[in-house]
Amino acid sequence: MLNIRSGIAFLIIYLILAATPVAVCAAPYESGNTKVITEKYNGKTIQVKQGDSFYLRLKENPSTGYSWQLSRSTGLSLLNSKYYSPDSSKSSQRFIVGASGLHSWKIKAIAKGSQQVKGIYRRSWEKETGREQTFTLNVKVV
């Protein structure tokens, strides 16, 4: 009976330790108490305190020429911007054409009031047609 309990305890510990690297790799960004905004917030309003930051994370595929071009009101400050390639590109150590990844921006609310982040997903060398995918986030800074 003791051997079975020891075996089960060992198995549980092994599974926890084996899953830890996966959990760490699945979240390549610090998030903690920082809000994470995704495509599902398109057209919606969030509320943040002045001085707080949030992450905006949108799917992007620069290998096809498409990327997000963001603009923001003056009460929002861009702290950093980074593109994360898909896992398939990382494992082969080369960029895979056509594979989409994730673009992450860390934005800080520096002024109270109504602020806004707007994005358009397009190729920089093409003229805007009005049919491009857009993203709008209203930010109420208190």
C-alpha positions in Angstrom: 0.0 0.0 0.0 2.9 2.3 0.8 4.5 1.6 -2.6 1.3 2.6 -4.4 1.0 5.9 -2.4 4.7 6.7 -3.1 4.3 5.9 -6.7 1.2 8.1 -7.0 3.0 11.0 -5.1 6.0 10.6 -7.4 3.7 10.7 -10.5 1.9 13.8 -9.3 5.2 15.6 -8.6 6.6 14.5 -12.0 3.5 15.8 -13.8 3.6 19.2 -12.0 7.3 19.6 -12.8 6.9 18.5 -16.4 4.0 21.0 -17.0 5.9 24.0 -15.4 8.0 24.8 -18.5 4.9 24.6 -20.7 3.1 27.0 -18.5 6.0 29.4 -18.5 6.4 29.3 -22.3 2.7 29.7 -22.9 2.8 33.1 -21.3 5.9 34.9 -22.8 4.8 38.2 -21.4 4.6 39.5 -17.9 1.0 40.1 -17.0 0.6 40.0 -13.2 -2.1 42.4 -12.3 -1.7 44.3 -15.7 -4.8 44.1 -17.9 -4.4 42.2 -21.2 -6.5 43.5 -24.1 -7.2 41.3 -27.1 -9.3 41.4 -30.3 -12.4 40.7 -28.3 -12.2 44.2 -26.8 -12.6 45.8 -30.3 -15.0 48.7 -30.0 -15.3 48.4 -26.2 -14.2 50.7 -23.3 -11.9 49.7 -20.5 -11.1 51.7 -17.3 -7.7 52.1 -15.9 -6.1 54.3 -13.2 -3.7 57.0 -14.2 -0.2 55.6 -14.0 -1.3 52.1 -14.7 -0.3 50.1 -17.8 -2.1 47.5 -19.9 -1.0 45.2 -22.7 -2.7 45.3 -26.1 -2.1 41.9 -27.9 -3.3 41.4 -31.5 -2.6 38.6 -34.0 -0.3 39.7 -36.8 1.4 38.2 -39.8 4.2 40.4 -41.0 5.6 37.6 -43.2 2.8 38.5 -45.7 3.4 42.2 -45.3 0.5 42.9 -43.0 1.0 44.6 -39.7 -0.9 46.7 -37.2 -0.3 50.4 -37.5 -1.4 52.0 -34.2 -2.3 55.5 -33.2 -3.2 56.6 -29.7 -4.3 59.8 -27.9 -1.8 61.9 -26.1 -2.9 60.6 -22.7 -1.5 57.2 -23.5 2.2 56.5 -23.7 3.7 53.5 -25.6 6.2 51.8 -23.3 7.2 49.0 -25.6 6.2 47.1 -28.8 7.3 43.6 -29.7 6.3 40.9 -32.2 6.3 37.3 -31.1 6.6 34.7 -33.9 4.6 31.5 -33.7 6.0 28.5 -31.9 6.5 26.7 -35.2 9.0 29.3 -36.3 10.8 29.2 -32.9 11.3 25.5 -33.0 12.9 25.4 -36.4 14.9 28.5 -35.7 13.7 30.1 -39.0 10.9 32.4 -39.9 8.0 30.5 -41.6 6.3 32.5 -44.3 2.5 32.7 -43.8 2.6 31.7 -40.1 1.0 34.4 -37.9 2.2 35.5 -34.5 1.3 38.0 -31.9 2.2 41.7 -31.5 2.2 43.1 -28.0 2.3 46.7 -27.0 2.6 47.9 -23.4 0.7 51.1 -22.9 0.7 53.4 -19.9 -2.2 55.8 -19.0 -0.5 59.1 -18.3 -3.5 61.5 -18.3 -7.0 61.3 -16.9 -10.0 61.4 -19.2 -11.2 59.7 -22.3 -8.4 58.2 -24.4 -8.3 56.0 -27.4 -6.1 53.5 -29.2 -6.8 52.9 -32.9 -5.2 50.3 -35.2 -5.4 49.4 -38.8 -4.2 46.1 -40.2 -2.7 46.6 -43.6 0.4 46.5 -45.8 2.3 49.8 -45.4 2.9 50.2 -49.2 -0.7 49.8 -50.2 -3.2 52.6 -50.2 -6.0 52.4 -47.7 -9.3 51.2 -49.2 -11.6 51.4 -46.2 -12.0 47.6 -46.2 -9.0 47.0 -43.9 -9.4 45.3 -40.5 -9.5 47.9 -37.8 -9.3 47.9 -34.0 -10.6 50.6 -31.6 -10.2 50.6 -27.9 -11.7 53.4 -25.7 -9.8 53.9 -22.5 -11.3 55.8 -19.5 -8.5 56.9 -17.3 -9.5 57.7 -13.7 
